[in-house]
Structure formats: C-alpha cells, structure tokens
Amino acid sequence: MLRPSACPGLLRIVAARDGGICRIKLPGGELSAAQAAVIADVSERYGAGVVELTNRANLQVRGVRSGHEAALIAALVDAGLGPIPTGGAVDASGVLLATSADDVRNVMVSPTAGRDPFALFDTRPLCVELLTLLQSEARFAALSPKFALLLDGGERLARLDHPHDVWLAATQAEDDVRFVFGLAGCPPALANADAFQHIAHSAVDHPHPNYAGALAAVLPSQVTDLVCALLHTFLDLAAPDDTRMRHLLAAHSIDAVLQHAQTYVDFPLSRDTSLANWQRPTPADATLRLGAHAQRVVGMLHVGGQPPLGRLDATTLRGLATLSQQQGNGTLRMTPWQSVLLPDIAADAAPAVLAEMNALGLACDPAQPITHLIACAGSTGCAKSLANTKADALLLADRLPDGVDVHLSGCPRSCAAAHCAPYTLLAAAPGTYDLYRRDGQPGFGSCVAHQLTIEQAADMLDPLAHPARSPSDA
C-alpha cells in the first residue's frame, strides 16, 4: 500500500504561502550545466525565480504559479531530472507509480565522491545501483518519502550528523575495503558523537539498546543486496504508521531485524561484536565545502560556495552553470549544507573561479558569518512559521560571534535542519525567538532564554559559545 505524503516532489507540487514547491531530487547531488540552465529558466517562467538548496543536496523551485504545474514538470522531466520511466504508463496508477519512484530517490553520498583524496571507495557506481533498486522494485513505493540511505566512502567532506534509516560506511579491512552498516542514525565518529547521542535520545525517551553503532560489515558487491533485504524487512515488519526505521526499532530488536533480513540474502548478517566500538577513522570537515581544495588527481581542485541561506535566483544559477562549462567539467554538485561545488577545476583557474563565485553572491570562506546560519522558509513562504526567519537570519549575520553555528526555525518542525544544531532560535512571534542549546536532550536541546529579539540573541550567543572569555577579551 502506498503511503500518502505531503512532501514536495518533482511530480507532486505542494502549495506553500509563496506558491507551489517543486522538489527536484538529484542523483548523488549532481546535475549538468544544461539541466541547471533548464531549472533556472523554468523557475522564472513558471515560478518566482527562486531555487532553494535542501539539506539532502537536492533543489526545489519555489513560487510555482497555479495552472503552470504541468508545464514545469514536463520541462524538468524532458531535461532528465525525473525518476526512471515506469514503462510508459499514463493512466492514474502509472502516474502514482512514477510519483512514488520519485519519492524514494533518497541516497546521500559525499559531494566529493570519487574525487576526495581521503576516500576509501568511490561510491558513485554503488549510488547508481541503489537508486535503480529503489525505483525499480515496485514494493519500495510504499516507503515514506523521508526514508533515506547514507553511503559514506570515507571522504573528508561528508555530512555525518544527518540521521538516516540505513547508513553504510567504508572501512579498511585487512584484505580490502568493507562497508559497515547501521540503522536509524549516523556512522559513529569522533566528529559527530554528539549528533549520534541526539538520535539515541530523541528517537525514544531514554537510551535504548536497539540504538547501536556499526552492526556488521559486508563486501562492496553485497551492499545492494543488503539494502534490498533491509528494505523488504522494514516493509514486512513495520506497523501501518511506521514510516522510519527508528519506529520499527522501537518494537523490534536489531537482532530480530537482522534475522529477518537474513532470509533475503545468502551471506551472513548476524551482529559482529568486534565492531561494537567501531568509529569512522577519517574526521569530517564541513569547511571543505567552501573555497578551493585538492582532488585525488594532482592539479585538479573542487571550488565551492554557499548562497545566502541556501537560495539562488535564476541569474545566479545560470552563472554557475556557465562557470562549470567554461572552467570545470560541466557539472555542479549540490551539498547537504545548502552549498554548491564545481568539481574538476584546474589549479591555475581556481582563483578566477572563486572570484566569479563571489561576484555571483556566494560566500566562499568559512569565516563569513552567513555560512554558519541556517533558516527555514519563514513566514513569507510558510503559513506555519511565526517569524520571517530569512530576514532575521540576515540581521543576525551582522552580529554573529565567530564560529558559532545557529539554526533559525519558524516552528518546531525544523524543516531546514535534519541535524541538531549547536544553537537554535525557535520563533515565538514575529522578530522574537526562544534560544536553545544542544546538550543531548530531545529536540533542539535545552531552552536557555525566552522571548529574545535578534539583537538580544546575538548578545547571548557570544558568552554561551565562548564561556572562557573575560569581558576584556570580547
């Protein structure tokens, strides 16, 4: 049975205060310059000319005008941005199947997959296999559009604090690379230990034995069969209201889930106790999404920048597309930090590319305060939001203490951030926020102050983030 959803998709445009939202799921976060140009064109022709980057490295066109939905969808599908075709079916069931195939295209890889010098494995071919599996197995249409997979190749540029229903991470074994895997969380790593604890505490009311780290390891050639087995197991065991793996684990032990999955594969899936303390060996560094950094091939760099609060206008997107054609390989990579990478830039061209990205309005230096802020659509785009979070975030950027990451959310749903930010400003009224600090408690953490203006919040953040500073240090 297909699960109903209010999530936007390419084939399901969802109404918002500023018009319809059309979400375009990008395989591995990648799109060609030609596709980027199409998105820019249709965003102006059929929408408000605003393209939003999401925290799953996808794009969404905002402000789609009523009556123009079919033309927008047709143009995007013609550009190759839709799901795998459903065999030409055009009746209602065919449309429904196509929509469901679009919904389940949720595999996250590093934006530098295949290029990162620190990677243990090039995950791009496996990502293609998994996306094909998700779209071609009719039964997987019953998965929630939020059900998501992480495929980690060991890159330095990797989002490790974003919870996934199934995660797989490359690790170096004695003879070759293996993929360790886990459920309902993140790969354990020193860099994201707090985030992992947040998942354990927020999924249930107290630490639960089902929230383990790495469970077992498989060969790269077994990854697709493993994922297939785990997805069938989820659908076999899940109650009608269970949409995420954490819901299943609240009722079934991990060992029971693995035993059930074992019936679908011919390689062992029992828990490997030697992996109980496994941690990802390579630390992640999110600042590598900004500026110019070396790729695996000597003399080649990737260059990245972040549009203010994850939004591009059509002119900027066209400019990035042209830049990728002139100086790169003609592709763009979206990142789960709502930024853009241009891969395969020659080292001697990188300064000019950075200058052009800056000219297009992107922040390319992690010292820039705007790169430390996340904000939801806010009251101009969402009826549930209590404040204009986008405008307030821009005000906060002018006063943000160095190195402090803040998430502004217009309501408790936290649409803009799947991870738990160090500090969250939750709107209480227009221009007024409650300040939360991450501390392992459920949700946003502990509330440290109520009813703050943006100016008051900025004044509180500095001593909270830098308690060792004396007044003379400020």
Buried (B, 14 or more C-beta within 10 A) or exposed (E): EEBEBEEBBBBBBBEBBBBBBBBBBBBBBBBBBEBBBBBBBBBBBBBBBBBBBBBBBBBBBBBBBEEBBEBBBEBBBEBEBBBBEBEEEEEEEBBBBBBBBBBBBBBBBBBBBBBBEBBBBBBBEBBEBBBEBBBEBEEBBBBBBBBBBBBBBBBBBBBBBBBBBBBBBBBEEEEEBBBBBBBBBBBBBEBBBBBBBBBBBBBBEEEBEBBBBBBBBBBBEBBBBBBBBBBBBBBBBBEEEBBBBBBBBBEBEBBBBBBBBBEBBEEEBEBBEEBEEBBBBBEBBBBBBBBBBBBEEEEBBBBBBBBBBBBBBBEBBBBBBBBBBEBBBBBBBBBBBBBBBBBBBEEEBBEBBBEBBBEBBBBBEBEBBBBBBBBBBBBBBBEBBBBBBBBBBBBBBEBBBEEBBBBBBBBEEBBBBBBBBBBBBBBBEEBBBBBBBBBEBEBBBEBBBEEBEBEBBBEBBBEBBBEEEEEEEE
